[in-house]
Amino acid sequence: MNQISVRRVSLLSLSIFALLVCGTRANANDISGTISTTLTLSEDSELVGDVTCMVAGAPCIVIGASGIKLRLNGFTITEDITGCTPATSFQDGIDVVGQHDVAILGPGLVQKFGGLGIFLGRSTKVKVKDVTASDNCFSGILLGGTTDSDIERNVSVRNSIGSEGAPCGGT
């Protein structure tokens, strides 16, 4: 090999090494504004502004892959329903079902949903931290078949308006 070829191979190797070692994972979704159909996340995402949900009969945001983070960054996710009815009971703020190693990180507010603020179902190693769940028709944060998870420093207030005596409310 001549000196130019060796130099090119060295530069190419160094560039690939730098990308592998120094590269960062970009956010797939910067979320703000109005959501009118369920938003399914498959990569790390974050709120960059307040969110208004207009999704009828389904969750607003679904964590659709393992190993990702949703950062609320101090913003609010609101549905603002006019009443709690059986028709609104599936309208959750954030759902995590069947995933592993997921994080929902505040500070942030999930409020006024016809169903649950946050639902964690059949998942493992989920972290929900520094989130306030308020004025949701059923629980603020509900775990169903979720294990080995950290639910810490959250606030749940004025939830279960529509639970009609069912043991719903905080976490």
Contact map, one row per residue, 1 for C-alpha under 8 A:
111011000000000000000000000000000000000000000000000000000000000000000000000000000000000000000000000000000000000000000000000000000000000000000000000000000000000000000000000
111111000000000000000000000000000000000000000000000000000000000000000000000000000000000000000000000000000000000000000000000000000000000000000000000000000000000000000000000
111111100000000000000000000000000000000000000000000000000000000000000000000000000000000000000000000000000000000000000000000000000000000000000000000000000000000000000000000
011111110000000000000000000000000000000000000000000000000000000000000000000000000000000000000000000000000000000000000000000000000000000000000000000000000000000000000000000
111111111000000000000000000000000000000000000000000000000000000000000000000000000000000000000000000000000000000000000000000000000000000000000000000000000000000000000000000
111111111100000000000000000000000000000000000000000000000000000000000000000000000000000000000000000000000000000000000000000000000000000000000000000000000000000000000000000
001111111110000000000000000000000000000000000000000000000000000000000000000000000000000000000000000000000000000000000000000000000000000000000000000000000000000000000000000
000111111111000000000000000000000000000000000000000000000000000000000000000000000000000000000000000000000000000000000000000000000000000000000000000000000000000000000000000
000011111111100000000000000000000000000000000000000000000000000000000000000000000000000000000000000000000000000000000000000000000000000000000000000000000000000000000000000
000001111111110000000000000000000000000000000000000000000000000000000000000000000000000000000000000000000000000000000000000000000000000000000000000000000000000000000000000
000000111111111000000000000000000000000000000000000000000000000000000000000000000000000000000000000000000000000000000000000000000000000000000000000000000000000000000000000
000000011111111100000000000000000000000000000000000000000000000000000000000000000000000000000000000000000000000000000000000000000000000000000000000000000000000000000000000
000000001111111110000000000000000000000000000000000000000000000000000000000000000000000000000000000000000000000000000000000000000000000000000000000000000000000000000000000
000000000111111111000000000000000000000000000000000000000000000000000000000000000000000000000000000000000000000000000000000000000000000000000000000000000000000000000000000
000000000011111111100000000000000000000000000000000000000000000000000000000000000000000000000000000000000000000000000000000000000000000000000000000000000000000000000000000
000000000001111111110000000000000000000000000000000000000000000000000000000000000000000000000000000000000000000000000000000000000000000000000000000000000000000000000000000
000000000000111111111000000000000000000000000000000000000000000000000000000000000000000000000000000000000000000000000000000000000000000000000000000000000000000000000000000
000000000000011111111110000000000000000000000000000000000000000000000000000000000000000000000000000000000000000000000000000000000000000000000000000000000000000000000000000
000000000000001111111110000000000000000000000000000000000000000000000000000000000000000000000000000000000000000000000000000000000000000000000000000000000000000000000000000
000000000000000111111110000000000000000000000000000000000000000000000000000000000000000000000000000000000000000000000000000000000000000000000000000000000000000000000000000
000000000000000011111110000000000000000000000000000000000000000000000000000000000000000000000000000000000000000000000000000000000000000000000000000000000000000000000000000
000000000000000001111111000000000000000000000000000000000000000000000000000000000000000000000000000000000000000000000000000000000000000000000000000000000000000000000000000
000000000000000001111111100000000000000000000000000000000000000000000000000000000000000000000000000000000000000000000000000000000000000000000000000000000000000000000000000
000000000000000000000111110000000000000000000000000000000000000000000000000000000000000000000000000000000000000000000000000000000000000000000000000000000000000000000000000
000000000000000000000011111000000000000000000000000000000000000000000000000000000000000000000000000000000000000000000000000000000000000000000000000000000000000000000000000
000000000000000000000001111100000000000000010000000000000000000000000000000000000000000000000000000000000000000000000000000000000000000000000000000000000000000000000000000
000000000000000000000000111111000000000000111100000000000000000000000000000000000000000000000000000000000000000000000000000000000000000000000000000000000000000000000000000
000000000000000000000000011111000000000001111000000000000000000000000000000000000000000000000000000000000000000000000000000000000000000000000000000000000000000000000000000
000000000000000000000000001111100000000010111100000000000000000000000000000000000000000000000000000000000000000000000000000000000000000000000000000000000000000000000000000
000000000000000000000000001111110000000000001111000000000000000000000000000000000000000000000000000000000000000000000000000000000000000000000000000000000000000000000000000
000000000000000000000000000011111000000000001111101000000000000000000000000000000000000000000000000000000000000000000000000000000000000000000000000000000000000000000000000
000000000000000000000000000001111100000000000011111000000000000000000000000000000000000000000000000000000000000000000000000000000000000000000000000000000000000000000000000
000000000000000000000000000000111110000000000000111100000000000000000000000000000000000000000000000000000000000000000000000000000000000000000000000000000000000000000000000
000000000000000000000000000000011111000000000000001111000000000000000000000000000000000000000000000000000000000000000000000000000000000000000000000000000000000000000000000
000000000000000000000000000000001111111000000000001111100001000000000000000000000000000000000000000000000000000000000000000000000000000000000000000000000000000000000000000
000000000000000000000000000000000111110000000000000011100001000000000000000000000000000000000000000000000000000000000000000000000000000000000000000000000000000000000000000
000000000000000000000000000000000011111000000000000001100001000000000000000000000000000000000000000000000000000000000000000000000000000000000000000000000000000000000000000
000000000000000000000000000000000011111100000000000000100111110000000000000000000000000000000000000000000000000000000000000000000000000000000000000000000000000000000000000
000000000000000000000000000000000010111110000000000000000001110000000000000000000000000000000000000000000000000000000000000000000000000000000000000000000000000000000000000
000000000000000000000000000000000000011111000000000000000000111100000000000000000000000000000000000000000000000000000000000000000000000000000000000000000000000000000000000
000000000000000000000000000010000000001111111000000000000000111110000000000000000000000000000000000000000000000000000000000000000000000000000000000000000000000000000000000
000000000000000000000000000100000000000111110000000000000000001111010000000000000000000000000000000000000000000000000000000000000000000000000000000000000000000000000000000
000000000000000000000000001110000000000011111000000000000000000010011000000000000000000000000000000000000000000000000000000000000000000000000000000000000000000000000000000
000000000000000000000000011110000000000011111100000000000000000000011100000000000000000000000000000000000000000000000000000000000000000000000000000000000000000000000000000
000000000000000000000000001111100000000010111110000000000000000000011110000000000000000000000000000000000000000000000000000000000000000000000000000000000000000000000000000
000000000000000000000000001011100000000000011111000000000000000000000111100000000000000000000000000000000000000000000000000000000000000000000000000000000000000000000000000
000000000000000000000000000001110000000000001111111000000000000000000111101000000000000000000000000000000000000000000000000000000000000000000000000000000000000000000000000
000000000000000000000000000001110000000000000111110000000000000000000001101000000000000000000000000000000000000000000000000000000000000000000000000000000000000000000000000
000000000000000000000000000000111000000000000011111000000000000000000000001100000000000000000000000000000000000000000000000000000000000000000000000000000000000000000000000
000000000000000000000000000000011000000000000011111100000000000000000000001110000000000000000000000000000000000000000000000000000000000000000000000000000000000000000000000
000000000000000000000000000000111110000000000010111110000000000000000000001111000000000000000000000000000000000000000000000000000000000000000000000000000000000000000000000
000000000000000000000000000000001110000000000000011111000000000000000000000011100000000000000000000000000000000000000000000000000000000000000000000000000000000000000000000
000000000000000000000000000000000111000000000000001111100001000000000000000011100000000000000000000000000000000000000000000000000000000000000000000000000000000000000000000
000000000000000000000000000000000111100000000000000111110001000000000000000000100000000000000000000000000000000000000000000000000000000000000000000000000000000000000000000
000000000000000000000000000000000011110000000000000011111111000000000000000000000000000000100000000000000000000000000000000000000000000000000000000000000000000000000000000
000000000000000000000000000000000000000000000000000001111100000000000000000000000000000100100000000000000000000000000000000000000000000000000000000000000000000000000000000
000000000000000000000000000000000000000000000000000000111110000000000000000000000000001111100000000000000000000000000000000000000000000000000000000000000000000000000000000
000000000000000000000000000000000000010000000000000000111111000000000000000000000000000001110000000000000000000000000000000000000000000000000000000000000000000000000000000
000000000000000000000000000000000000010000000000000000101111110000000000000000000000000001111110000000000000000000000000000000000000000000000000000000000000000000000000000
000000000000000000000000000000000011111000000000000011100111110000000000000000000000000000111100000000000000000000000000000000000000000000000000000000000000000000000000000
000000000000000000000000000000000000011110000000000000000011111000000000000000000000000000011110000000000000000000000000000000000000000000000000000000000000000000000000000
000000000000000000000000000000000000011110000000000000000011111100000000000000000000000000000111000000000000000000000000000000000000000000000000000000000000000000000000000
000000000000000000000000000000000000000111000000000000000000111111000000000000000000000000000111101000000000000000000000000000000000000000000000000000000000000000000000000
000000000000000000000000000000000000000111000000000000000000011111000000000000000000000000000001101000000000000000000000000000000000000000000000000000000000000000000000000
000000000000000000000000000000000000000011100000000000000000001111110000000000000000000000000000001000000000000000000000000000000000000000000000000000000000000000000000000
000000000000000000000000000000000000000001000000000000000000001111110000000000000000000000000000001111000000000000000000000000000000000000000000000000000000000000000000000
000000000000000000000000000000000000000000000000000000000000000011111000000000000000000000000000000111000000000000000000000000000000000000000000000000000000000000000000000
000000000000000000000000000000000000000001111000000000000000000011111100000000000000000000000000000011100000000000000000000000000000000000000000000000000000000000000000000
000000000000000000000000000000000000000000111000000000000000000000111110000000000000000000000000000001111000000000000000000000000000000000000000000000000000000000000000000
000000000000000000000000000000000000000000011110000000000000000000011111000000000000000000000000000000111000000000000000000000000000000000000000000000000000000000000000000
000000000000000000000000000000000000000000001110000000000000000000001111100000000000000000000000000000011100000000000000000000000000000000000000000000000000000000000000000
000000000000000000000000000000000000000000000111000000000000000000000111111100000000000000000000000000011111100000000000000000000000000000000000000000000000000000000000000
000000000000000000000000000000000000000000000111000000000000000000000011111000000000000000000000000000001111000000000000000000000000000000000000000000000000000000000000000
000000000000000000000000000000000000000000000000000000000000000000000001111100000000000000000000000000000111100000000000000000000000000000000000000000000000000000000000000
000000000000000000000000000000000000000000000011111000000000000000000001111110000000000000000000000000000011100000000000000000000000000000000000000000000000000000000000000
000000000000000000000000000000000000000000000000111000000000000000000001011111000000000000000000000000000001111000000000000000000000000000000000000000000000000000000000000
000000000000000000000000000000000000000000000000011110000000000000000000001111100000000000001000000000000001111000000000000000000000000000000000000000000000000000000000000
000000000000000000000000000000000000000000000000001110000000000000000000000111110000000000001000000000000000011110000000000000000000000000000000000000000000000000000000000
000000000000000000000000000000000000000000000000000111000000000000000000000011111000000000001000000000000000001111000000000000000000000000000000000000000000000000000000000
000000000000000000000000000000000000000000000000000000000000000000000000000001111100000000000000000000000000001110000000000000000000000000000000000000000000000000000000000
000000000000000000000000000000000000000000000000000000000000000000000000000000111111000000000000000000000000000111000000000000000000000000000000000000000000000000000000000
000000000000000000000000000000000000000000000000000000000000000000000000000000011111000000000000000000000000000000000000000000000000000000000000000000000000000000000000000
000000000000000000000000000000000000000000000000000000000000000000000000000000001111100000000000000000000000000001000000000000000000000000000000000000000000000000000000000
000000000000000000000000000000000000000000000000000000000000000000000000000000001111110110000000000000000000000001100000000000000000000010000000000000000000000011000000000
000000000000000000000000000000000000000000000000000000000000000000000000000000000011111110000000000000000000000001000000000000000000000000000000000000000000000001000000000
000000000000000000000000000000000000000000000000000000000000000000000000000000000001111110000000000000000000000000000000000000000000000000000000000000000000000000000000000
000000000000000000000000000000000000000000000000000000001000000000000000000000000000111111000000000000000000000000000000000000000000000000000000000000000000000000000000000
000000000000000000000000000000000000000000000000000000011000000000000000000000000001111111100000000000000000000001100000000000000000000000000000000000000000000000000000000
000000000000000000000000000000000000000000000000000000001000000000000000000000000001111111110000000000000000000001110000000000000000000011000000000000000000000000000000000
000000000000000000000000000000000000000000000000000000001110000000000000000000000000001111110000000000000000000001110000000000000000000000000000000000000000000000000000000
000000000000000000000000000000000000000000000000000000111111000000000000000000000000000111111000000000000000000011110000000000000000000000000000000000000000000000000000000
000000000000000000000000000000000000000000000000000000000111100000000000000000000000000011111110000000000000000011111110000000000000000000000000000000000000000000000000000
000000000000000000000000000000000000000000000000000000000011100000000000000011100000000000111110000000000000011010111100000000000000000000000000000000000000000000000000000
000000000000000000000000000000000000000000000000000000000011111000000000000000000000000000011111000000000000000000001110000000000000000000000000000000000000000000000000000
000000000000000000000000000000000000000000000000000000000010111000000000000000000000000000011111100000000000000000000111100000000000000000000000000000000000000000000000000
000000000000000000000000000000000000000000000000000000000000011100000000000000000000000000000111111000000000000000000111101000000000000000000000000000000000000000000000000
000000000000000000000000000000000000000000000000000000000000001100000000000000000000000000000011111000000000000000000011111000000000000000000000000000000000000000000000000
000000000000000000000000000000000000000000000000000000000000000000000000000000000000000000000001111100000000000000000000111100000000000000000000000000000000000000000000000
000000000000000000000000000000000000000000000000000000000000001111000000000000000000000000000001111111000000000000000000011100000000000000000000000000000000000000000000000
000000000000000000000000000000000000000000000000000000000000000001100000000000000000000000000000011111000000000000000000001111000000000000000000000000000000000000000000000
000000000000000000000000000000000000000000000000000000000000000001110000000000000000000000000000001111100000000000000000000111100000000000000000000000000000000000000000000
000000000000000000000000000000000000000000000000000000000000000001111000000000000000000000000000001111110000000000000000000011100000000000000000000000000000000000000000000
000000000000000000000000000000000000000000000000000000000000000000011100000000000000000000000000000011111000000000000000000001111000000000000000000000000000000000000000000
000000000000000000000000000000000000000000000000000000000000000000001111000000000000000000000000000001111100000000000000000001111000000000000000000000000000000000000000000
000000000000000000000000000000000000000000000000000000000000000000001111100000000000000000000000000000111111000000000000000000111110000000000000000000000000000000000000000
000000000000000000000000000000000000000000000000000000000000000000000011110000000000000000000000000000011111100000000000000000011110000000000000000000000000000000000000000
000000000000000000000000000000000000000000000000000000000000000000000001111000000000000000000000000000001111100000000000000000001111000000000000000000000000000000000000000
000000000000000000000000000000000000000000000000000000000000000000000001111110000000000000000000000000001111110000000000000000000111000000000000000000000000000000000000000
000000000000000000000000000000000000000000000000000000000000000000000001011110000000000000000000000000000111111000000000000000000011110000000000000000000000000000000000000
000000000000000000000000000000000000000000000000000000000000000000000000000111000000000000001000000000000001111110001100000000000011110000000000000000000000000000000000000
000000000000000000000000000000000000000000000000000000000000000000000000000111110000000000001000000000000000111110001000000000000000111100000000000000000000000000000000000
000000000000000000000000000000000000000000000000000000000000000000000000000001111000000000000000000000000000011111001000000000000000011110000000000000000000000000000000000
000000000000000000000000000000000000000000000000000000000000000000000000000001111000000000111000000000000000011111111000000000000000001110000000000000000000000000000000000
000000000000000000000000000000000000000000000000000000000000000000000000000000101011100111110000000000000000000111110000000000000000000111000000000000000000000000000000000
000000000000000000000000000000000000000000000000000000000000000000000000000000000001000111111000000000000000000011111000000000000000000111100000000000000000000000000000000
000000000000000000000000000000000000000000000000000000000000000000000000000000000000000011111000000000000000000011111110000000000000000111111100000000000000000000000000000
000000000000000000000000000000000000000000000000000000000000000000000000000000000000000000011100000000000000011110111110000000000000110101111000000000000000000000000000000
000000000000000000000000000000000000000000000000000000000000000000000000000000000000000000011111000000000000010000011111000000000000100000111100000000000000000000000000000
000000000000000000000000000000000000000000000000000000000000000000000000000000000000000000010111100000000000000000011111100000000000000000001111000000000000000000000000000
000000000000000000000000000000000000000000000000000000000000000000000000000000000000000000000011100000000000000000000111111000000000000000001111010000000000000000000000000
000000000000000000000000000000000000000000000000000000000000000000000000000000000000000000000011110000000000000000000011111000000000000000000011110000000000000000000000000
000000000000000000000000000000000000000000000000000000000000000000000000000000000000000000000000111000000000000000000001111100000000000000000001111000000000000000000000000
000000000000000000000000000000000000000000000000000000000000000000000000000000000000000000000001111100000000000000000001111111000000000000000000111000000000000000000000000
000000000000000000000000000000000000000000000000000000000000000000000000000000000000000000000000011110000000000000000000011111000000000000000000011110000000000000000000000
000000000000000000000000000000000000000000000000000000000000000000000000000000000000000000000000000111000000000000000000001111100000000000000000001111000000000000000000000
000000000000000000000000000000000000000000000000000000000000000000000000000000000000000000000000000111110000000000000000001111110000000000000000000111100000000000000000000
000000000000000000000000000000000000000000000000000000000000000000000000000000000000000000000000000011111000000000000000000011111000000000000000000011110000000000000000000
000000000000000000000000000000000000000000000000000000000000000000000000000000000000000000000000000000111100000000000000000001111110000000000000000001110100000000000000000
000000000000000000000000000000000000000000000000000000000000000000000000000000000000000000000000000000111110000000000000000000111110000000000000000001111100000000000000000
000000000000000000000000000000000000000000000000000000000000000000000000000000000000000000000000000000001111000000000000000000011111000000000000000000011110000000000000000
000000000000000000000000000000000000000000000000000000000000000000000000000000000000000000000000000000001111110000000000000000011111100000000000000000001110000000000000000
000000000000000000000000000000000000000000000000000000000000000000000000000000000000000000000000000000000011110000000000000000000111110000000000000000000111100000000000000
000000000000000000000000000000000000000000000000000000000000000000000000000000000000000000000000000000000000111000001100000000000011111100011000000000000111101000000000000
000000000000000000000000000000000000000000000000000000000000000000000000000000000000000000000000000000000000111100001000000000000001111100010000000000000001111000000000000
000000000000000000000000000000000000000000000000000000000000000000000000000000000000000000000000000000000000001110000000000000000000111110010000000000000000111110000000000
000000000000000000000000000000000000000000000000000000000000000000000000000000000000000000000000000000000000001111111000000000000000111111110000000000000000011110000000000
000000000000000000000000000000000000000000000000000000000000000000000000000000000001000010000000000000000000000111110000000000000000001111100000000000000000001111100000000
000000000000000000000000000000000000000000000000000000000000000000000000000000000000000010000000000000000000000001111000000000000000000111110000000000000000001111100001100
000000000000000000000000000000000000000000000000000000000000000000000000000000000000000000000000000000000000000000111100000000000000000111111100000000000000001100000001111
000000000000000000000000000000000000000000000000000000000000000000000000000000000000000000000000000000000000000000011100000000000000111101111100000000000001101100000000111
000000000000000000000000000000000000000000000000000000000000000000000000000000000000000000000000000000000000000000011111000000000000100000111110000000000001000000000000011
000000000000000000000000000000000000000000000000000000000000000000000000000000000000000000000000000000000000000000010111000000000000000000111111000000000000000000000000011
000000000000000000000000000000000000000000000000000000000000000000000000000000000000000000000000000000000000000000000011100000000000000000001111110000000000000000000000001
000000000000000000000000000000000000000000000000000000000000000000000000000000000000000000000000000000000000000000000011110000000000000000000111110000000000000000000000000
000000000000000000000000000000000000000000000000000000000000000000000000000000000000000000000000000000000000000000000000111000000000000000000011111000000000000000000000000
000000000000000000000000000000000000000000000000000000000000000000000000000000000000000000000000000000000000000000000001111100000000000000000011111110000000000000000000000
000000000000000000000000000000000000000000000000000000000000000000000000000000000000000000000000000000000000000000000000011110000000000000000000111110000000000000000000000
000000000000000000000000000000000000000000000000000000000000000000000000000000000000000000000000000000000000000000000000000111000000000000000000011111000000000000000000000
000000000000000000000000000000000000000000000000000000000000000000000000000000000000000000000000000000000000000000000000000111100000000000000000011111100000000000000000000
000000000000000000000000000000000000000000000000000000000000000000000000000000000000000000000000000000000000000000000000000011111000000000000000000111110000000000000000000
000000000000000000000000000000000000000000000000000000000000000000000000000000000000000000000000000000000000000000000000000001111000000000000000000011111100000000000000000
000000000000000000000000000000000000000000000000000000000000000000000000000000000000000000000000000000000000000000000000000000111100000000000000000001111100000000000000000
000000000000000000000000000000000000000000000000000000000000000000000000000000000000000000000000000000000000000000000000000000001110000000000000000000111110000000000000000
000000000000000000000000000000000000000000000000000000000000000000000000000000000000000000000000000000000000000000000000000000011111100000000000000000111111000000000000000
000000000000000000000000000000000000000000000000000000000000000000000000000000000000000000000000000000000000000000000000000000000111100000000000000000001111100000000000000
000000000000000000000000000000000000000000000000000000000000000000000000000000000000000000000000000000000000000000000000000000000001110000011000000000000111111000000000111
000000000000000000000000000000000000000000000000000000000000000000000000000000000000000000000000000000000000000000000000000000000001111000010000000000000011111000000000110
000000000000000000000000000000000000000000000000000000000000000000000000000000000000000000000000000000000000000000000000000000000000011100000000000000000001111110000000100
000000000000000000000000000000000000000000000000000000000000000000000000000000000000000000000000000000000000000000000000000000000000111111110000000000000001111110000001110
000000000000000000000000000000000000000000000000000000000000000000000000000000000000000000000000000000000000000000000000000000000000001111110000000000000000011111100001100
000000000000000000000000000000000000000000000000000000000000000000000000000000000001000000000000000000000000000000000000000000000000001111000000000000000000011111110000000
000000000000000000000000000000000000000000000000000000000000000000000000000000000001100000000000000000000000000000000000000000000000000011000000000000000000000111110000000
000000000000000000000000000000000000000000000000000000000000000000000000000000000000000000000000000000000000000000000000000000000000000011000000000000000000000111111111000
000000000000000000000000000000000000000000000000000000000000000000000000000000000000000000000000000000000000000000000000000000000000000000000000000000000000000011111100000
000000000000000000000000000000000000000000000000000000000000000000000000000000000000000000000000000000000000000000000000000000000000000000000000000000000000000000111111000
000000000000000000000000000000000000000000000000000000000000000000000000000000000000000000000000000000000000000000000000000000000000000000000000000000000000000000111111000
000000000000000000000000000000000000000000000000000000000000000000000000000000000000000000000000000000000000000000000000000000000000000000000000000000000000000000101111100
000000000000000000000000000000000000000000000000000000000000000000000000000000000000000000000000000000000000000000000000000000000000000001100000000000000000001100101111110
000000000000000000000000000000000000000000000000000000000000000000000000000000000000000000000000000000000000000000000000000000000000000001110000000000000001111100000011111
000000000000000000000000000000000000000000000000000000000000000000000000000000000000000000000000000000000000000000000000000000000000000000111100000000000001101000000001111
000000000000000000000000000000000000000000000000000000000000000000000000000000000000000000000000000000000000000000000000000000000000000000111110000000000001000000000000111
